[in-house]
């Protein structure tokens, strides 16, 4: 989360991410249900970084099992690029989410995620 | 989840729920941030059962640590009562969520939860 997402260092993808990365659940994510290669994972990163160049995850809580880690997080960022077909709003977002990371061969092989999209839609002015 | 929420048996609250139950995170839940007594927990149950008398949680995945359990679930139900100040829509909902249950003295002492409210708002016709 810190090196890849917060520091925007896509060069670290191979270090942490399995070459087959499955997005088990992530509603409205264009890649939901798909299994991504490293290249596709980097494209997905870039898609997010374009929309929110300063996006930052603060991990607030974590629990772990042998093959899984669940984290709660607060995402902040400024919408400076296209998202969901909408032009940039220049507005700031702050929202909560929970992600379960799945591990395979000591690498992160996928995730199951839900986050508070209502709050984001309100902050960007898409809904009242 | 099965006995209390799915079977709507609020008599089982004392068996599973700590007398101080804290809702750490549950956006838009009227009780978010509060610590509930058993009586208040039952009132919150009734609030949900009134809105969705047939509400049902299907647990799809779980991971556990000593003092915490994270579960992913699918909630289904029919909106036959007031919710968020809106009259009943008679519409069905189906949505995903992740809950982390916190344990204390072998009882569930609280939760941290995020669920897909956008999908529910669309299914009830509150947003397009």
Interface residues (C-beta under 8 A of the other chain):
Chain A: X25 X27 X28 X61 X63 X64 X65 X68 X70 X72 X96 X97 X98 X100 X112 X113 X114 X115 X116 X117 X118 X119 X121 X127
Chain B: X25 X27 X28 X61 X63 X64 X65 X68 X70 X72 X96 X97 X98 X100 X112 X113 X114 X115 X116 X117 X118 X119 X121 X127
